[in-house]
Amino acid sequence: MKPDPKLDAVLEKIIALWGVPGLAVGIVEHKEIVYARGFGVQSLETRAPVTPDSIFSLASIAKCFVASAVLQLVELGRLELDAPLIRYLPDFQLDDDRYRQITLRQMLSHTSGMPDMDEDEYNELVAHPEYDEGAAERYVRALSARKMIAAPGERFAYSNIAYNVLGFLISRISGQPFEAFMQERIMRPAGMPDSTFLPSDVHRHRLVVPHLRVPQMIVNPIFPYHRADAPASFLHSSVTEMCHWAITCLKRGMYNQQRILTPASYDLMWTPAAKRGSPPFREEMGLGWTLGHFEGVRTVGHGGGGFGWTCFLALLPEIDAGMIILCNDESSAHDMALQAVLCAMLGQEPQPGAVSWMVPISQALQIGGIQAAYARYAEIKDDPDYFKDDYELISLVYQMMSVQRFELALEILELNLKVFPKSLGSLVIQARISLKLGHREQAEQILRHALTIAPESITVTNMLAAIT
């Protein structure tokens, strides 16, 4: 592996500017690992250093693996992409007769119309983990009370729930536990023997823990996991083994003379199936993979984040290259690292980029509370070294919510709405927190205001209907 002092220096600067505990980066070119390095620590408590073999949670990157497993079963003739889900799971049910029309292709491309869990539901799920093999079936049966949010095939709507149902489907069709099937048929043949959907399988000394800004940086008090949500969110791997995955995919399903898929399946997964409209990396949705462009070069990949982790896998098939970023912090720092690495791969000068206003705001909160945060915003509001958008403070709020700091979360949302008065996401979360604190009338008032901003919002309409 060749050293890259310039890239090293930029990544170290990003870590320092953002206050990131740990980061790992891997790069492959022409089917070889050319760069693999860890920065910082696995945990602020143990101070164990991050290495290329440190094991992170990969969050939603897991969906690329689930899609590959479904396509493998399609190749074996055991599934059909355009068959209705209920052909294979006749007991599956949602509270809307349209669920009978949902196909596997729609689930893979997030066009099934199935709902998703909001952040509060996710926090509740991982706060009460289940580890037994029956967790997935209980989860799927409990969906019978859930409403659909669109007609199957109507539009793109991201759904972790759909991928968890696909994980249960893989288990039902294969006759194996989901985790065992994925290790035996997908990960081991792809050179990933230590990667797993079961965190109990991870060697403790290699396990990277997630961190939260609440507002000070701390190790997440829980290690987030729920077995029913593993297909959508809980693959664990290292940059070394993810580089092996990148090589497998760039070789269209081959690793060390073992084939997991045919090239035709990659053509299917990497063909646009729905518009996403979030450049540069999420312009369109394939089957389990997001599709985009960076500096004019086509990208296929997937990102992930939540509970104190962030990550991104990007393949550049046109130049036979790929990379992986794994981070134990929940911020946009990994986006800056991603762009720096891709610039280096394309022969451009890597730069650390701007820093989110979330970083100085969280630092000010830690020192002097919400008044200090307002004062800090006044100092940086015109500073080009900091970028500002409404989601950055929402990310901070989600971290506060996961440790029950609801009052401070509401104060942060007020600041966000002062800067972005039409932030629908801020208003929805305000309403949810107000309901959690028992302030029903306040929540109703917030939601009615939200409807003046986005009168067609299904989320707001459904929330309002539930409380009035």
Secondary structure by P-SEA (a helix, b strand, c coil): ccccaaaaaaaaaaaaaacccbbbbbbbcccccccccccccccccccccccccbbbbbcccaaaaaaaaaaaaaaacccccccccccccccccccccccccccaaaaaaccccbbbbcaaaaaaaaaccccccaaaaaaaaaccccccccccccbbbbbaaaaaaaaaaaaaaacccaaaaaaaccccccccccccccccccccccbbbbbbcccccccccccccccccccccbbbbcaaaaaaaaaaaaacccccccccccaaaaaaaaccccccccccccccccccccccccccbbbbbcccccccccbbbbbcccccccbbbbbccccaaaaaaaaaaaaaaaccccccccccaaaaaaaaaacccaaaaaaaaaacccccccccccaaaaaaaaaaaaacaaaaaaaaaaaaaaacccaaaaaaaaaaaaaaacaaaaaaaaaaaaaaaccccaaaaaaaaacc
